[in-house]
Structures are given as C-alpha cells and as structure tokens.
Amino acid sequence: MLLLAIDSSSVTASAALVRQRDAAPNDGCGRGILLSEAFINNGLTHSQTLAPMIDGVLKNAGVLPGELTQIVVTNGPGSFTGLRIGVASALGFSAALGIPCAGVSSLMAAAYGATDHEGTVCAAMDARRGQIYCAMFHVKQTALTRLTADQAVDREAFCRQAPPSVCWVGDAALQCAREGDRPSSRPYISGYGAALCFLNGHSRPVEQIEYLRVPQAERERLARGES
C-alpha cells in the first residue's frame, strides 16, 4: 500500500507519502515507511498551499499520482475552514485516481507524533474563546492507546486537571504547557502521524467531519435569533 496523508486541520498544513510495511514490527507505530513529507506554517491559506505541497511531496519521492493506492486526511476536530479544504482535496484525489479515502482524528494524528514519549500524551488544539479540542493518550514502548474521546473543553480548567508528567502536542501545546508548567513536544500535526493513525486501524468515513462545536457563523446566526 502506498498512501498519501494530508492534514490541514489547524494553522499549519502537512502532507506525507508513506509505504506500508509488508511485515509490520510489533511496536504499534512503525507500520509505515516515510518516503517524503512536507510541513508549512507560513500564514497562507490552505487553499493556496495544499496542492503545491502535495505535488512536491510526490515529486521528491519520484512517485506518480497513479501509483497511490490510498488517501488519508485528518477530518476533525480543528479549524472549520481548514477541515473542509483538506477533506475536499482528499476526496478530489480519491475520485480522480479511483482509490479509497479515509478520515482520521486530528488529535490522534498529533499524538502519533510523540510516540517516543513514554507515558501520558495530551493532544490539544486551539478552539478559541478560551477552549481547546483535546484528547489524552498513553504511550508504552511506542504503542499508542486512547484514554479519552476527542472533546472541546475550557483550556484553563483542563490544564489544571492534567497529570503532572503529561506531554502536550498539537497547536495549543505550548500554551497549555506554560499554564501547567509541563513539558511540550512537537506542537504541530504531521502527515506522517495521520498515516500512522490509519495504518494502526484508527480510521472513519472521510465525510464524517468531527467539528465538536457549532461553526462560528452558525453561532452568530443563532445569537441573532435567525432560523
């Protein structure tokens, strides 16, 4: 299997080309060989950067689009606009190439970027208005186990309750680590992490976007009393 994994769920964007191992080692993580990966955090919109980045990832590995056999994309939680752009791009590739497309949790993708940490990993993404999207995981010998569901919670309250030795990941990692005086590691989501989610059996229908909160435009409409 040769898969292209995409993330555009936050202010950053990433894409990775990963080949599935024929015989996966029993470590819960190393099921895929990373061939090429790109990461962008330049302030431009994902609609501007995602397609050129994917093209570069394929060219750098000497792989043609027709050689791909699977598309994977983070489909929530995260930025409403970013998620829609990522999912639309993934579905476009899937339809054009006639290959399957799957979604994975943005938070679990972030956690798979820190499987060299032994113990509790907390993935946290900025949800604005003092909230974060978060989920907790446990890592033992690089194998990742989910402890909580993806959720949207008050950031300060959650940071106070988090275990002392937690390792924060995700785009809210640095802020959460400072509030709780705890270490942080790899504060961004990688395409490779998304690929590892899929290769370790953690996927869902790509159209099942997990927003966790009502979009801001919808909240404003409801606040105005419009139906």
C-alpha positions as CSV (number, residue, x, y, z in Angstrom):
1,M,0.0,0.0,0.0
2,L,1.2,3.5,-0.9
3,L,-0.7,6.2,0.8
4,L,-0.8,10.0,0.8
5,A,-1.8,11.5,4.1
6,I,-2.9,15.1,4.5
7,D,-3.5,17.4,7.4
8,S,-4.9,21.0,7.2
9,S,-6.9,21.0,10.5
10,S,-5.1,23.9,12.1
11,V,-3.0,26.9,11.1
12,T,-0.3,24.5,9.7
13,A,-0.5,22.1,6.9
14,S,1.3,18.8,6.2
15,A,1.4,16.0,3.7
16,A,3.3,12.7,3.8
17,L,3.9,9.9,1.4
18,V,4.1,6.6,3.3
19,R,4.5,3.0,2.2
20,Q,3.0,0.2,4.3
21,R,5.5,-2.3,5.6
22,D,4.9,-5.9,4.3
23,A,5.6,-7.2,7.8
24,A,4.9,-4.7,10.5
25,P,7.1,-4.8,13.6
26,N,5.3,-5.3,16.9
27,D,5.8,-1.8,18.2
28,G,2.3,-0.3,17.5
29,C,3.8,2.6,15.5
30,G,6.3,1.6,12.8
31,R,3.8,0.2,10.3
32,G,4.8,2.6,7.6
33,I,7.9,3.8,5.9
34,L,8.0,7.5,5.4
35,L,9.1,8.3,1.9
36,S,8.5,12.1,1.7
37,E,6.9,14.7,3.9
38,A,6.3,18.5,3.8
39,F,5.2,20.9,6.5
40,I,4.1,24.5,6.1
41,N,3.5,27.2,8.7
42,N,3.7,30.4,6.6
43,G,0.4,32.1,7.3
44,L,-1.0,31.5,3.8
45,T,-4.4,29.8,3.4
46,H,-4.5,26.1,2.9
47,S,-6.3,26.6,-0.4
48,Q,-3.0,28.3,-1.6
49,T,-0.5,25.9,-0.1
50,L,-2.0,22.4,0.0
51,A,-2.0,21.4,-3.7
52,P,1.6,22.6,-4.4
53,M,2.8,20.9,-1.2
54,I,1.3,17.6,-2.2
55,D,2.8,17.9,-5.7
56,G,6.2,18.5,-4.1
57,V,5.9,15.5,-1.8
58,L,5.2,13.2,-4.7
59,K,7.9,14.6,-6.9
60,N,10.5,14.5,-4.1
61,A,9.8,10.8,-3.8
62,G,9.7,10.1,-7.5
63,V,6.1,8.9,-7.2
64,L,3.4,9.5,-9.8
65,P,-0.2,10.1,-8.6
66,G,-1.3,7.0,-10.4
67,E,0.9,4.9,-8.1
68,L,-1.1,5.9,-5.0
69,T,-3.4,3.3,-3.5
70,Q,-4.9,5.2,-0.5
71,I,-5.7,8.7,0.6
72,V,-5.9,9.6,4.3
73,V,-6.9,13.0,5.7
74,T,-7.5,14.4,9.2
75,N,-11.2,15.2,9.5
76,G,-11.6,16.8,12.8
77,P,-11.6,18.3,15.2
78,G,-10.0,21.6,14.1
79,S,-10.5,24.7,12.0
80,F,-13.8,24.6,10.2
81,T,-12.3,26.1,7.0
82,G,-9.1,24.0,7.2
83,L,-11.0,20.8,7.6
84,R,-13.3,21.5,4.7
85,I,-10.3,22.3,2.4
86,G,-8.4,19.2,3.5
87,V,-11.4,16.8,3.1
88,A,-12.3,18.4,-0.3
89,S,-8.7,18.0,-1.5
90,A,-8.6,14.4,-0.3
91,L,-11.9,13.5,-1.9
92,G,-10.8,15.1,-5.2
93,F,-7.7,13.0,-5.3
94,S,-9.7,9.9,-4.4
95,A,-12.2,10.5,-7.2
96,A,-9.6,11.4,-9.8
97,L,-7.5,8.4,-9.1
98,G,-10.2,5.9,-8.3
99,I,-8.7,4.9,-4.9
100,P,-10.2,4.8,-1.4
101,C,-10.1,7.8,1.0
102,A,-10.4,7.6,4.8
103,G,-10.5,10.1,7.7
104,V,-8.6,10.1,10.9
105,S,-8.8,12.1,14.2
106,S,-6.6,15.3,14.1
107,L,-5.8,14.8,17.8
108,M,-4.7,11.2,17.4
109,A,-2.6,12.2,14.4
110,A,-0.9,14.8,16.7
111,A,-0.4,12.2,19.4
112,Y,1.3,9.8,17.0
113,G,3.9,12.4,16.5
114,A,5.1,11.9,20.1
115,T,5.2,8.1,20.5
116,D,8.8,8.4,21.5
117,H,7.5,9.8,24.8
118,E,6.7,7.2,27.5
119,G,3.6,8.0,29.5
120,T,0.6,10.3,29.0
121,V,0.3,12.4,25.9
122,C,-2.3,15.1,25.6
123,A,-3.2,16.4,22.2
124,A,-4.6,20.0,22.3
125,M,-5.7,22.3,19.5
126,D,-6.9,25.9,19.8
127,A,-10.7,26.1,19.7
128,R,-10.7,29.8,20.5
129,R,-12.8,31.6,23.1
130,G,-10.7,30.0,25.9
131,Q,-11.4,26.5,24.7
132,I,-9.3,23.7,23.3
133,Y,-10.1,20.5,21.4
134,C,-8.3,17.8,23.3
135,A,-7.8,14.1,23.9
136,M,-5.5,12.1,26.1
137,F,-3.5,9.0,25.2
138,H,-1.0,6.7,26.8
139,V,2.3,5.6,25.1
140,K,4.1,2.5,26.1
141,Q,7.1,1.3,24.1
142,T,5.8,3.5,21.2
143,A,2.4,1.9,21.2
144,L,-0.5,4.4,21.5
145,T,-3.7,3.8,23.5
146,R,-6.6,6.3,23.6
147,L,-7.6,7.3,27.1
148,T,-10.4,9.8,26.3
149,A,-12.6,10.8,23.5
150,D,-12.0,13.9,21.4
151,Q,-13.7,16.8,23.2
152,A,-14.0,20.6,23.4
153,V,-13.3,21.9,26.9
154,D,-12.3,25.0,28.8
155,R,-8.5,25.3,28.4
156,E,-7.6,26.6,31.9
157,A,-9.7,24.1,33.7
158,F,-8.4,21.2,31.7
159,C,-4.8,22.2,32.1
160,R,-5.2,22.3,35.9
161,Q,-6.6,18.7,35.9
162,A,-4.0,17.2,33.5
163,P,-1.4,14.8,35.0
164,P,1.9,16.4,36.1
165,S,4.0,14.4,33.6
166,V,1.8,14.9,30.6
167,C,3.4,15.6,27.2
168,W,1.5,18.2,25.2
169,V,1.2,18.0,21.4
170,G,-0.9,20.0,18.9
171,D,-1.1,23.7,18.1
172,A,-2.1,24.6,21.6
173,A,0.7,22.5,23.2
174,L,3.0,25.4,24.1
175,Q,0.3,27.5,25.7
176,C,-1.1,24.5,27.7
177,A,2.4,23.6,28.8
178,R,3.1,27.1,30.0
179,E,-0.1,27.2,32.0
180,G,0.6,23.9,33.7
181,D,4.4,24.2,33.9
182,R,4.8,21.0,32.0
183,P,6.9,19.9,29.1
184,S,5.7,20.0,25.5
185,S,6.8,18.1,22.4
186,R,6.2,18.6,18.7
187,P,3.4,21.2,18.9
188,Y,2.2,20.5,15.4
189,I,0.4,17.8,13.5
190,S,2.2,15.8,10.8
191,G,1.0,14.0,7.8
192,Y,3.0,11.0,8.9
193,G,1.1,11.0,12.2
194,A,-2.2,10.9,10.2
195,A,-0.8,8.0,8.2
196,L,0.1,6.1,11.3
197,C,-3.4,6.5,12.6
198,F,-4.7,4.8,9.5
199,L,-2.1,2.1,9.4
200,N,-2.8,1.2,13.1
201,G,-6.5,0.8,12.4
202,H,-7.9,4.2,13.6
203,S,-9.9,5.4,10.6
204,R,-13.5,6.6,9.9
205,P,-15.6,7.7,6.9
206,V,-14.0,10.8,5.4
207,E,-17.3,12.7,5.2
208,Q,-17.8,12.3,9.0
209,I,-16.1,15.6,9.9
210,E,-15.9,15.9,13.6
211,Y,-16.4,19.6,14.3
212,L,-17.3,19.1,18.0
213,R,-18.7,22.7,18.1
214,V,-21.2,24.6,16.1
215,P,-19.3,26.8,13.5
216,Q,-18.9,30.4,14.4
217,A,-21.2,31.6,11.6
218,E,-23.9,29.3,12.8
219,R,-23.4,30.6,16.4
220,E,-23.7,34.2,15.3
221,R,-26.8,33.4,13.3
222,L,-28.5,31.7,16.3
223,A,-27.5,34.6,18.5
224,R,-29.4,36.9,16.2
225,G,-32.4,34.7,16.5
226,E,-32.5,33.7,12.9
227,S,-33.9,30.4,11.9
